[in-house]
């Protein structure tokens, strides 16, 4: 198994950045019309869609949009789950010179209202009846000329909005010469044209519309492909399961196939991502840490349910792998042929079959980004033979400007600046990382103040505080706006503390509280797979996830996990109390983004009573009254 040991390489980007996305699609259609553009999972397995087929879909939809009055520079909003239809709508919008406004499919009607009003969108695509119901409660959506439902099986009912129509009714006749039309549209576009407004997650306030051009999207895609140079000359399977309104998924689906031999794979929905990954068996995989935690839990559950002999083999293989990983990280030039051969046997007979359980047995490049990776989770994947690396990027950069370039690095850093002369990354005198390069945004839509704050003298000020280690690796300290200042005057990074807490296999997420307080506390989300199973073993009365927070026994034992983290922290950083949350942190309740970034303001508002209880001398009477039982006291 090739598990991702390639060196980073300079990408062939200078000529690509002189072209547009539409021009590159026309070129693919002209030169490789029968090559696979992407694959779609259906009842009979994977179905290939060629560049010729894809171009025809794009042109037919683009012409229908023009017939509906969409003109160059107009904004078109897309609200839908992961699907090829989302990508076609995006490509068609860009092809006719309009601007895509991506909306997360979990958006509320109020959020959709904001996106449409702020961007001035003139048309809305929705994925299916679920998203149409959101639009039906959005006054801004109801005021548009068309709401087009992309699901081919959708049929209108009397209760649906009057401006809703099926994609079949919206489309015109099939196009006789799609390549000619596409070529004509390409001739009207230039690399500096705006093609996208990608709204930020709104973790620190109202979402901002990040302006991206052809150059930005292609430049970000090229930066990401620095991690995977083999994709330029051999087919590379990619899983697309993050929301396509997220910039990472969007460039993977829409841009990678135009500049490399990457083939995106679309599953049934974002919810079924585990199935999609397992059936794709990707060569390249990028996801936030939470996904790697979930996959690791699946593998560990498989190990724990295996026969005793297999569990013994696993423990032996793990001990051998620990020796190899230690050598890789501390003595990279050491060569012990016997140990290497033994480790190869462990990889082949023990770890590869386990990785195949989740579809990770053919990985060549695997990257995590968007949040710090817990050290124990990173180490576990490396012990299994997965050369997992960390990287850093923002919506405002499209691609990763910083990534771990060396193999088998431990967790704790986000890497060093990528090996691409088009990009430059620095750390200013305050510790803030600043960057410039082809992926950097043009600014924020309708927000000159935020633009002026973020973009200065050609540099993007990321808002992230970093430390440069002796080996040149960047260590991410925290978002400047997330730094906690206690009443005692201590300045504390909550992210580092949360990362230590998340090192426990039972803790899925933690939120540190302490701004203006005497000491730090935490809200803890128990892992719904490993943590729930563990909690049920401790307390047989636990039936559902919501029961965990009621258990005195579980909280007592979770203190041991918190104490482990506290031992690795300075006194001022230690957690003095915590509350187990009665629900999972999900985008649906508005406390995290679809990529699991925490919305700290929303969290503190939703759980204000729990937070207040941790700063009372007595244990919270609120919870005790609600639960009808005494709870474990703080220690």
C-alpha positions in Angstrom: 0.0 0.0 0.0 1.3 3.4 -0.9 0.3 5.6 2.0 1.4 9.1 1.0 5.1 9.5 1.2 5.6 11.8 -1.8 7.7 14.9 -1.5 6.0 18.2 -2.2 6.8 19.5 -5.6 6.4 22.7 -7.5 3.2 22.5 -9.6 2.9 23.4 -13.3 0.8 26.5 -12.6 2.2 29.4 -14.5 0.3 28.7 -17.7 -2.9 27.5 -15.9 -3.3 30.8 -14.1 -3.5 32.5 -17.5 -6.7 30.6 -18.3 -10.2 30.5 -17.0 -12.2 27.6 -15.6 -14.5 27.7 -18.6 -11.6 27.7 -21.0 -10.1 24.7 -19.3 -13.4 22.8 -19.4 -13.7 23.6 -23.1 -10.2 22.3 -23.6 -10.9 19.1 -21.8 -14.0 18.6 -23.8 -12.1 19.2 -27.0 -9.1 17.1 -26.3 -10.4 14.3 -24.0 -14.2 14.2 -24.5 -14.4 10.5 -23.5 -12.2 10.7 -20.4 -13.9 10.4 -17.0 -14.7 13.8 -15.5 -16.3 12.3 -12.3 -18.1 9.2 -11.0 -21.5 9.0 -9.4 -22.6 6.3 -7.0 -25.9 4.6 -8.1 -27.8 1.5 -7.4 -25.5 -0.5 -9.6 -22.3 1.0 -8.3 -20.1 3.7 -9.8 -21.2 5.4 -13.1 -18.7 7.3 -15.2 -19.5 10.8 -16.5 -17.2 11.9 -19.3 -16.1 15.4 -20.0 -18.2 15.4 -23.1 -21.3 14.5 -21.1 -20.5 17.0 -18.4 -20.0 19.9 -20.9 -23.4 19.1 -22.5 -25.1 19.4 -19.1 -23.3 22.6 -18.3 -24.1 24.3 -21.6 -27.8 23.2 -21.6 -28.3 24.6 -18.1 -26.3 27.7 -18.9 -28.5 28.5 -21.9 -31.6 27.9 -19.7 -30.2 30.4 -17.2 -29.6 33.0 -19.9 -33.2 32.4 -21.2 -34.4 33.1 -17.6 -32.6 36.5 -17.7 -29.3 35.7 -15.9 -26.6 38.0 -17.3 -22.8 38.4 -16.8 -22.0 39.6 -13.3 -25.4 38.4 -11.9 -25.3 36.3 -8.7 -26.9 32.8 -8.6 -27.3 31.1 -5.2 -27.0 27.3 -4.9 -28.4 25.6 -1.8 -27.9 21.9 -1.8 -26.2 18.8 -0.5 -23.2 17.2 -2.2 -24.2 16.1 -5.7 -23.0 16.4 -9.3 -26.0 18.6 -10.0 -24.6 21.2 -7.6 -21.3 21.1 -9.6 -23.1 21.4 -12.9 -25.1 24.4 -11.7 -21.8 26.0 -10.5 -20.0 25.4 -13.7 -22.9 26.7 -15.8 -23.1 29.8 -13.7 -19.4 30.5 -14.1 -19.5 29.6 -17.9 -22.1 32.3 -18.7 -20.1 34.9 -16.7 -22.4 35.0 -13.6 -21.2 34.5 -10.0 -22.0 31.5 -7.8 -23.2 32.1 -4.2 -22.7 28.9 -2.3 -25.1 28.3 0.7 -24.7 25.4 3.1 -27.5 22.9 2.7 -28.2 23.1 6.5 -28.8 26.8 6.3 -31.8 28.3 8.1 -34.3 30.4 6.2 -32.8 33.4 8.0 -29.3 32.5 6.8 -30.6 32.0 3.3 -32.3 35.4 3.4 -29.0 36.9 4.4 -27.1 35.3 1.6 -29.6 36.3 -1.1 -30.0 39.8 0.1 -26.3 40.5 0.7 -25.2 39.1 -2.6 -28.2 40.4 -4.6 -28.8 36.9 -6.1 -31.4 36.8 -8.9 -31.9 33.0 -9.1 -31.8 30.1 -6.6 -31.0 26.4 -7.2 -32.0 24.0 -4.4 -31.0 20.4 -4.2 -34.3 18.7 -3.3 -37.5 19.0 -1.4 -35.7 19.5 1.9 -33.9 22.6 0.7 -37.0 23.8 -1.0 -38.8 23.8 2.3 -36.0 26.1 3.6 -36.5 28.4 0.6 -40.3 28.3 1.2 -39.7 30.0 4.5 -37.3 32.6 3.1 -39.0 35.9 2.0 -36.0 36.7 -0.1 -36.2 33.4 -2.0 -39.9 33.7 -2.5 -39.2 37.1 -4.2 -37.0 35.5 -6.9 -38.2 34.8 -10.4 -37.2 31.1 -10.1 -36.3 28.5 -7.5 -35.0 25.5 -9.6 -35.1 22.1 -7.9 -32.1 20.0 -9.1 -33.5 16.7 -7.9 -34.7 15.0 -11.1 -37.3 13.0 -9.2 -38.9 16.1 -7.6 -42.5 16.9 -8.5 -44.3 20.0 -7.5 -47.2 19.9 -5.0 -49.8 22.6 -4.3 -48.0 23.5 -1.1 -44.7 24.4 -2.9 -43.8 28.0 -3.6 -45.3 29.4 -6.8 -41.9 30.3 -8.2 -40.5 26.7 -7.8 -39.9 24.6 -10.8 -38.2 21.3 -11.7 -34.9 21.3 -13.4 -36.5 19.4 -16.3 -39.1 22.2 -16.8 -36.4 24.8 -16.5 -34.1 23.3 -19.1 -34.4 24.0 -22.8 -33.9 21.7 -25.7 -30.7 19.6 -25.9 -27.8 21.5 -27.4 -26.5 20.5 -30.8 -23.0 21.8 -30.5 -22.1 22.3 -26.8 -18.4 22.6 -27.4 -18.9 25.6 -29.8 -21.1 27.3 -27.2 -18.7 26.6 -24.4 -15.8 27.9 -26.5 -17.7 31.1 -27.3 -18.5 31.7 -23.6 -14.8 31.0 -22.7 -13.7 33.7 -25.2 -15.8 36.2 -23.2 -14.1 35.5 -19.9 -10.8 36.6 -18.4 -8.9 35.2 -15.4 -9.7 38.2 -13.3 -13.5 37.8 -13.6 -15.3 37.1 -10.3 -16.8 33.7 -10.2 -17.6 33.0 -6.6 -18.9 34.5 -3.4 -18.1 32.0 -0.6 -19.6 33.0 2.7 -17.4 32.5 5.8 -18.7 30.3 8.6 -19.7 33.3 10.7 -17.9 32.0 13.8 -17.1 35.5 14.9 -20.0 37.5 13.6 -22.1 37.8 10.4 -20.8 35.7 7.5 -18.7 37.6 5.0 -18.9 37.0 1.2 -15.4 36.1 0.1 -14.8 37.2 -3.4 -12.9 34.8 -5.7 -11.9 35.0 -9.3 -10.8 32.3 -11.8 -7.2 32.9 -10.7 -8.1 32.5 -7.0 -9.9 29.1 -7.4 -7.3 27.7 -9.8 -4.4 29.1 -7.7 -5.8 27.5 -4.6 -6.3 24.2 -6.4 -2.7 24.3 -7.6 -1.5 25.0 -4.0 -3.4 22.0 -2.7 -2.1 19.8 -5.5 1.5 20.5 -4.3 0.7 17.8 -1.8 -0.1 15.3 -4.6 2.2 15.8 -7.6 1.4 12.2 -8.8 -2.1 13.5 -9.7 -0.7 15.2 -12.8 0.2 12.0 -14.5 -1.9 9.2 -13.1 -5.6 8.7 -12.2 -6.2 9.8 -8.6 -9.5 8.9 -6.9 -10.9 11.7 -4.7 -13.9 11.6 -2.4 -16.3 14.6 -2.5 -18.3 14.5 0.7 -17.8 17.9 2.3 -20.5 20.5 1.4 -19.7 22.0 -2.1 -20.3 25.5 -0.7 -17.1 24.8 1.2 -14.1 25.9 -0.8 -12.0 22.8 -0.3 -14.7 20.5 -1.7 -15.5 22.9 -4.5 -12.0 23.1 -5.9 -11.6 19.3 -5.5 -14.8 18.7 -7.6 -14.7 21.6 -10.0 -11.0 22.5 -10.5 -8.9 19.4 -9.9 -10.2 17.5 -12.9 -9.5 20.4 -15.2 -5.8 20.6 -14.3 -4.9 17.1 -13.3 -5.9 13.4 -13.6 -8.0 13.6 -10.5 -11.4 11.9 -10.6 -14.0 13.1 -8.0 -16.4 10.5 -6.6 -19.9 11.6 -5.5 -21.8 9.4 -3.1 -25.5 9.6 -2.2 -25.2 12.4 0.3 -22.9 14.1 2.8 -24.5 12.0 5.6 -23.4 8.8 3.9 -19.8 9.9 3.7 -18.5 6.7 5.4 -20.1 4.6 2.6 -18.7 6.9 -0.1 -15.2 6.7 1.3 -15.3 3.0 1.7 -16.6 2.4 -1.8 -14.2 4.9 -3.4 -11.1 3.7 -1.7 -9.5 7.1 -2.4 -5.9 7.8 -3.3 -6.2 11.3 -1.9 -8.3 12.4 1.1 -8.6 15.7 2.9 -10.9 16.3 5.8 -11.1 18.1 9.2 -9.8 16.1 12.2 -13.3 15.1 13.3 -13.7 12.8 10.3 -10.4 11.1 11.2 -11.6 10.7 14.8 -14.8 9.0 13.5 -13.0 6.7 11.2 -10.5 5.8 13.9 -13.5 4.9 16.2 -14.9 2.6 13.5 -11.6 0.8 13.2 -11.1 0.5 17.0 -14.7 -0.9 17.4 -13.8 -3.4 14.7 -10.7 -4.4 16.6 -12.5 -4.6 19.9 -15.1 -6.9 18.5 -12.6 -9.2 16.8 -11.6 -12.7 18.1 -9.0 -12.8 20.9 -6.3 -14.1 18.6 -6.8 -11.2 16.2 -6.7 -8.7 19.1 -3.4 -10.2 20.2 -2.0 -9.9 16.7 -3.1 -6.3 16.7 -1.4 -5.5 20.0 1.9 -7.1 18.8 1.8 -5.2 15.5 1.1 -2.0 17.3 4.2 -2.5 19.5 6.4 -3.1 16.5 4.9 -0.1 14.7 5.7 2.1 17.7 9.4 1.3 17.4 9.3 2.1 13.7 7.5 5.4 14.2 9.9 6.4 16.9 12.8 5.8 14.6 11.1 7.7 11.8 10.5 10.7 14.0 13.8 10.7 15.9 16.3 8.8 13.8 15.1 9.0 10.2 18.5 7.8 8.8 18.4 4.6 10.8 18.0 1.4 8.7 17.2 -1.8 10.5 16.4 -4.4 7.7 14.9 -6.9 10.1 12.6 -4.4 11.8 11.6 -3.0 8.4 10.7 -6.4 7.1 8.8 -7.2 10.3 6.9 -3.9 10.1 6.0 -4.5 6.4 4.5 -7.9 7.5 2.5 -6.1 10.2 1.3 -3.6 7.6 0.3 -6.2 5.1 -1.4 -8.7 7.4 -2.8 -6.5 10.2 -3.1 -2.8 9.4 -4.0 -2.9 5.7 -7.1 -5.1 6.4 -8.1 -2.7 9.1 -7.7 0.3 6.9 -9.8 -1.4 4.3 -12.7 -1.4 6.7 -13.1 2.3 6.2 -11.7 2.4 2.6 -8.3 3.8 3.5 -6.1 0.9 2.2 -5.1 2.6 -1.1 -4.3 6.1 0.2 -1.3 7.9 -1.4 -1.9 11.4 0.1 -3.9 12.1 3.2 -4.2 15.6 4.8 -6.1 17.1 7.7 -6.9 20.8 8.1 -9.4 23.4 9.4 -8.7 22.5 13.1 -5.8 21.1 15.2 -5.4 17.4 15.1 -5.3 15.7 18.6 -1.8 14.3 19.0 -3.0 10.8 20.1 -5.3 10.5 17.1 -2.5 11.6 14.7 -0.2 9.1 16.3 -2.7 6.3 16.0 -3.1 6.8 12.2 0.7 6.9 11.8 1.0 3.7 13.8 -1.5 2.1 11.3 0.8 3.2 8.5 -1.1 6.2 7.3 1.3 9.1 6.6 -1.2 11.7 7.8 -0.1 15.3 7.4 -1.5 18.6 8.7 -2.1 21.7 6.5 -3.5 25.2 6.9 -5.7 27.2 4.7 -8.7 29.6 4.9 -11.7 30.4 2.7 -9.8 33.6 2.0 -6.8 31.6 0.5 -8.7 28.8 -1.2 -5.7 26.6 -1.0 -3.2 25.6 1.7 -0.3 28.1 2.0 1.3 26.0 4.8 1.6 22.2 5.0 3.7 19.5 6.6 6.2 18.7 3.9 8.2 16.0 5.7 6.9 12.5 6.3 5.7 11.2 9.7 5.9 14.4 11.6 4.1 14.4 15.0 1.0 16.4 15.6 1.3 19.9 16.9 2.3 21.9 13.9 0.6 22.9 10.6 3.8 22.6 8.6 5.9 25.1 6.7 5.2 27.4 3.7 4.4 25.3 0.6 7.1 24.9 -2.1 5.6 27.2 -4.7 7.3 30.5 -5.6 3.9 32.1 -6.3 3.0 32.0 -2.6 4.7 33.8 0.2 3.9 33.4 3.9 5.3 35.4 6.8 4.8 36.0 10.5 4.5 39.7 11.5 5.8 41.3 14.7 2.6 40.4 16.6 2.8 36.7 15.7 0.0 36.9 13.1 0.5 34.9 10.0 0.2 36.9 6.7 0.1 35.5 3.2 0.0 36.5 -0.4 -0.4 34.4 -3.5 -2.8 33.6 -6.4 -5.4 32.0 -4.1 -5.8 35.1 -1.9 -9.3 36.7 -2.1 -10.0 40.0 -3.7 -11.9 41.0 -0.5 -15.4 40.8 1.0 -18.6 41.5 -0.9 -20.3 44.7 0.2 -17.9 45.0 3.1 -15.1 47.5 2.5 -14.3 47.8 6.2 -13.6 44.1 6.6 -11.7 44.1 3.3 -9.4 47.0 4.4 -8.8 45.2 7.7 -7.9 41.8 6.1 -6.0 43.0 3.0 -3.1 45.4 3.5 -0.4 46.2 1.0 -1.1 43.0 -0.9 -1.0 40.8 2.1 -3.9 38.8 3.7 -3.8 39.1 7.5 -5.2 35.8 8.5 -6.1 36.6 12.1 -4.2 33.4 13.2 -1.4 33.6 15.7 1.5 31.2 15.1 4.9 30.4 16.5 7.8 29.3 14.2 9.6 26.3 15.7 13.4 25.8 15.5 12.8 23.2 12.7 10.9 25.8 10.7 7.5 24.3 11.4 4.6 26.7 12.2 2.7 26.0 15.3 -0.9 27.4 15.3 -1.6 29.1 18.7 -5.1 30.4 18.2 -7.4 32.8 16.4 -6.6 36.3 17.5 -10.3 36.9 18.3 -10.6 33.6 20.3 -7.8 34.4 22.8 -9.2 34.3 26.4 -8.2 36.9 29.0 -9.1 35.9 32.5 -9.9 38.3 35.3 -6.4 37.7 36.7 -4.9 39.1 33.5 -3.8 35.8 32.0 -3.9 35.5 28.2 -4.8 31.9 27.2 -5.3 30.0 24.0 -8.4 27.9 24.3 -7.6 25.9 21.1 -4.5 24.3 22.7 -6.4 23.3 25.8 -9.3 21.9 23.8 -6.9 19.9 21.7 -5.5 18.3 24.8 -9.0 17.4 26.0 -9.9 16.0 22.6 -6.9 13.6 22.9 -9.2 11.4 25.0 -11.0 8.8 22.8 -14.2 9.5 24.8 -14.3 13.3 24.1 -15.4 14.4 20.7 -15.2 18.1 21.3 -14.5 20.6 24.1 -15.2 24.3 24.5 -13.1 26.2 27.0 -14.8 29.0 28.9 -13.0 31.7 30.9 -13.2 35.1 29.4 -13.3 37.6 32.3 -13.5 34.7 34.8 -11.3 33.6 37.7 -10.6 30.1 36.2 -11.3 28.0 33.2 -14.1 25.5 32.7 -15.2 23.4 29.7 -18.3 22.1 27.9 -17.6 18.6 26.8 -19.3 16.7 24.0 -18.9 12.9 24.5 -18.0 10.9 21.4 -21.3 9.4 20.1 -19.6 6.1 19.1 -16.7 5.2 21.4 -17.8 7.5 24.2 -21.4 6.3 24.2 -20.3 2.6 24.2 -17.9 3.4 27.1 -20.6 5.3 29.0 -23.0 2.4 28.7 -20.4 0.0 30.1 -20.0 2.3 33.1 -23.7 3.1 33.7 -26.2 0.5 32.4 -29.0 3.0 32.9 -27.8 5.0 29.9 -30.0 4.3 26.9 -29.7 7.3 24.7 -27.0 9.9 24.1 -28.9 12.5 26.2 -28.6 10.2 29.2 -24.8 10.6 29.4 -25.0 14.0 31.0 -27.2 12.7 33.9 -24.7 10.0 35.0 -22.7 10.7 38.1 -20.5 7.7 37.3 -19.6 8.9 33.8 -18.7 12.4 35.1 -16.5 10.9 37.8 -14.5 8.9 35.3 -14.4 11.7 32.8 -12.5 13.7 35.4 -9.7 11.2 35.0 -9.5 12.2 31.3 -9.6 15.9 32.2 -6.8 15.4 34.7 -4.7 13.8 32.1 -5.0 16.9 30.0 -4.4 19.1 32.9 -1.1 17.5 33.7 0.1 18.6 30.3 -1.0 22.2 30.9 0.3 25.2 32.9 -1.7 25.9 36.1 -3.5 28.9 34.6 -4.6 26.7 31.6 -6.0 23.8 33.7 -9.7 23.0 33.7 -11.3 23.5 37.1 -14.8 22.2 36.2 -16.7 20.8 33.2 -20.2 20.0 32.1 -21.2 17.1 29.8 -23.5 18.4 27.1 -26.9 16.7 26.7 -26.6 16.8 22.9 -24.2 16.6 20.0 -22.8 19.8 18.6 -24.2 19.9 15.1 -24.8 22.5 12.4 -28.5 21.9 12.7 -28.6 23.5 16.1 -26.4 26.4 14.9 -23.3 25.8 17.2 -20.8 24.5 14.7 -20.3 25.0 11.0 -20.8 22.1 8.5 -17.0 21.5 8.7 -17.2 21.4 12.5 -15.7 24.8 13.3 -17.1 26.0 16.6 -19.3 29.1 16.8 -18.2 30.2 20.2 -20.8 33.0 20.6 -23.6 30.7 19.7 -22.3 28.0 22.0 -22.0 30.4 25.0 -25.6 31.7 24.3 -27.1 28.2 24.0 -25.5 26.8 27.0 -25.4 29.9 29.2 -27.1 28.2 32.1 -24.6 25.3 32.1 -21.7 27.8 32.0 -23.2 29.8 34.9 -23.5 26.7 37.0 -19.8 26.0 36.8 -19.0 29.4 38.3 -21.3 28.9 41.3 -19.8 27.7 44.6 -22.5 25.0 44.8 -23.1 22.6 42.0 -25.8 23.7 39.6 -29.2 23.6 41.1 -30.6 24.0 37.6 -29.5 20.6 36.4 -30.2 18.8 39.7 -33.8 20.1 39.6 -34.2 19.2 35.9 -32.7 15.8 36.3 -34.2 15.0 39.7 -30.9 13.7 41.1 -27.6 14.9 42.6 -24.7 15.5 40.3 -21.0 15.0 40.8 -19.4 18.0 42.4 -16.5 19.9 41.0 -13.0 18.9 42.1 
